[in-house]
């Protein structure tokens, strides 16, 4: 009798479970089909829009083929692009957010065990006569540049050429993709704390600092700060301090992850825009953005100057050239980049900021770092050389000698002052 009741109970339970699973399964299947249809129509609509754009552009009087990125024609670029992609993964680093995740060795891209881009230079058991650290973003790290053609590498070649016989200078490239000046300053602090003692440090900034102000609405924070906020919030939600380990915490995590996956679907994102449209964030005026960027940069310089007095190094500051503010004779490819900048509201505002900060910097930096600030915003004026590889402002290898030439006299003078009287 008891076994019969248990069996009937089991049958009923199985029927209920099967019905529940069928309802859930059919619901999931219908949602997946709806999401697939939405994604498909969005893809088709985008393709039609892009084809229309290409057709309208091809209808122009010009019959010239579209200008290509200058580095795309180089024989070495396909291999470089592969190595760049393989070496790009980043890992979390305290205070500076991220650096390259691990060492990498390729033909054109090499990263050492400290996750720094390798700068080809002489090595010997003899201590270097002086150490030079370079800080900056991707233009300093060397996007689109082989190891031997980065800014740090070009400066190293010139320093070795003026080194006394049997002596050498040691150059370290601490640039990292996306870093702003504040992250470079923090990286310098970490290096000093670990016992490193550079003789000269060079900060090469500008592009990321100006963009960060417009992107975040305030100056002095890293790029994509909203991603850091989202990552922190998501991590805290998953951690859920109410429970240590066990099924309760696991279920909580599954629910959170399921919700995050649901939020990534096109249908949900579309519905959220319709039901609760994101309010437009007030835009900083060009004047406010420019002044804020300069103020934060100058205050960082004051901090670096204070550290320089304590640790005995000489800092040099370089504001990099950008396509937004350049007065060069633009190549067809660069003209195409400029047209994209003008048609993009954020890039157009960024162009105004880049142009507005240049005179402000000259005035402000003359007081805090006299003789050690090099404003390269007007570099390449009237030049026909292909300089820029994208609207971000990355450079061609042909442009690097000119960039280094502009600040090298300041670097050479600092090196000579630091090594004066040192025994070979």
Residue pairs with C-beta under 8 A, 6 or more apart in sequence:
31 265
31 267
34 267
35 265
35 266
35 267
38 266
38 267
38 270
39 266
42 266
64 332
66 336
67 331
67 332
67 333
67 335
67 336
68 333
69 333
69 389
69 390
70 331
70 333
70 386
70 389
70 396
70 398
71 77
71 144
71 389
71 396
71 397
76 108
76 146
79 106
79 107
79 108
80 108
80 109
80 144
80 146
83 104
83 106
83 107
83 108
83 109
84 109
84 143
86 104
86 106
87 100
87 104
87 106
87 109
87 111
88 100
88 177
89 100
89 101
89 102
90 98
90 99
90 100
90 101
90 177
91 98
91 99
91 100
91 101
91 102
91 115
92 98
93 99
95 186
95 189
95 190
96 176
96 179
96 183
96 186
96 187
96 190
97 183
97 222
97 228
98 176
98 178
99 115
99 176
100 111
100 115
100 176
101 115
102 111
102 115
103 111
103 112
103 113
103 115
104 110
104 111
105 111
108 146
108 147
109 117
109 146
109 147
110 117
110 118
110 147
111 117
111 118
112 118
116 172
116 173
116 174
117 141
117 142
117 147
117 150
117 152
117 173
117 175
118 147
118 173
119 147
119 150
119 152
119 153
119 156
119 171
119 172
119 173
120 147
120 148
120 153
120 156
121 153
121 156
121 160
121 168
121 169
121 170
121 171
122 160
122 168
123 168
124 168
126 166
126 167
126 168
128 167
128 168
128 169
128 170
129 163
129 164
129 167
129 168
129 169
129 419
129 422
129 424
130 169
130 170
130 199
130 200
130 415
130 418
130 419
131 169
131 170
131 171
131 172
131 196
131 197
131 198
131 199
131 200
132 155
132 156
132 159
132 169
132 170
132 171
132 172
132 198
132 199
132 200
132 201
132 202
132 411
132 415
133 172
133 174
133 188
133 191
133 196
133 198
133 200
133 201
133 202
134 140
134 151
134 152
134 155
134 171
134 172
134 173
134 174
134 175
134 201
134 202
134 204
135 174
135 175
135 179
135 184
135 185
135 187
135 188
135 201
135 202
135 203
135 204
135 205
136 151
136 175
136 179
136 184
136 203
136 204
136 205
136 320
137 175
137 176
137 177
137 178
137 179
137 180
137 205
137 207
137 208
138 175
138 176
138 177
138 178
138 208
138 392
138 394
139 151
139 175
139 204
139 207
139 320
139 393
139 394
139 395
140 150
140 151
140 152
140 173
140 175
140 204
141 150
141 173
141 175
141 176
141 177
142 149
142 150
142 151
142 152
142 153
142 173
142 175
143 177
143 389
143 394
144 389
144 394
144 395
144 396
144 397
145 395
145 397
145 400
146 397
147 153
149 397
149 400
150 173
150 400
151 204
151 400
151 403
151 404
152 171
152 172
152 173
152 175
153 171
153 173
154 400
154 401
154 403
154 404
155 171
155 202
155 404
155 408
155 411
156 169
156 171
158 404
158 408
158 412
159 169
159 171
159 411
159 412
159 415
160 168
160 169
162 412
162 415
163 169
164 424
166 424
167 424
169 415
172 198
174 184
174 187
174 188
174 191
175 184
175 204
176 183
176 187
178 208
178 222
178 223
178 224
179 187
179 208
179 222
180 205
180 208
180 209
180 212
180 221
180 222
180 223
181 203
181 205
181 208
181 209
181 296
181 297
181 300
182 220
182 221
182 222
182 296
182 300
183 222
184 203
184 205
185 203
185 300
185 303
185 304
188 201
188 304
188 307
189 307
191 198
192 307
192 311
197 311
197 312
197 313
198 313
199 312
199 313
199 314
199 415
199 418
199 419
200 313
200 314
200 315
200 316
200 411
200 414
200 415
200 418
201 304
201 308
201 313
201 314
201 315
201 316
202 315
202 316
202 317
202 318
202 407
202 411
203 304
203 315
203 316
203 317
203 318
204 318
204 320
205 297
205 317
205 318
205 319
205 320
206 319
206 320
206 322
206 354
206 357
206 377
207 320
207 322
207 392
207 393
208 223
209 219
209 293
209 296
209 297
210 289
210 293
210 322
210 350
210 353
210 354
210 357
211 223
211 350
212 219
212 221
212 222
212 223
212 225
213 219
213 284
213 289
213 292
213 293
213 353
214 284
214 289
214 346
214 349
214 350
214 353
215 223
215 224
215 225
215 346
216 223
216 225
216 226
217 281
217 282
217 283
217 284
218 292
219 289
219 292
219 293
219 295
219 296
220 292
220 296
222 228
234 256
234 260
237 256
238 253
238 256
238 257
240 249
240 252
240 253
242 248
243 249
243 252
262 268
263 269
283 349
284 292
286 349
286 352
286 353
286 356
287 356
289 349
289 353
290 353
290 356
290 357
290 360
291 360
293 353
293 357
294 357
294 360
294 361
294 364
297 361
298 364
298 365
298 368
301 315
301 317
301 365
301 368
301 369
302 368
304 315
305 315
305 368
305 369
307 313
308 314
308 315
313 418
314 372
314 414
314 417
314 418
315 369
315 372
316 372
316 373
316 374
316 407
316 410
316 411
316 414
317 365
317 369
317 372
317 373
317 374
318 373
318 374
318 376
318 406
318 407
319 357
319 358
319 361
319 373
319 374
319 375
319 376
319 377
320 376
320 377
320 393
320 403
321 376
321 377
321 378
321 379
321 380
321 387
321 393
321 403
322 354
322 377
322 393
323 334
323 337
323 338
323 341
323 387
323 388
323 391
323 393
324 341
324 347
324 350
324 351
324 354
324 355
324 393
325 351
325 354
325 355
325 358
325 377
325 378
326 379
326 380
326 381
326 387
326 388
327 378
327 380
327 381
327 382
328 334
328 380
328 381
328 382
328 383
328 384
328 385
328 387
329 382
329 383
329 384
330 338
331 384
331 386
333 386
334 386
334 387
334 388
337 388
337 390
337 391
340 347
340 391
341 347
341 348
341 350
341 351
341 391
342 348
342 351
347 391
354 377
358 375
358 377
358 378
361 373
361 375
361 377
362 373
362 375
365 373
365 375
366 373
371 410
372 410
372 414
374 406
374 407
374 410
376 403
376 406
376 407
379 402
379 403
379 406
380 387
380 399
380 402
383 402
385 396
385 398
385 399
385 402
386 396
386 398
386 399
387 395
387 396
387 398
387 399
388 394
388 395
388 396
388 399
389 395
389 396
395 403
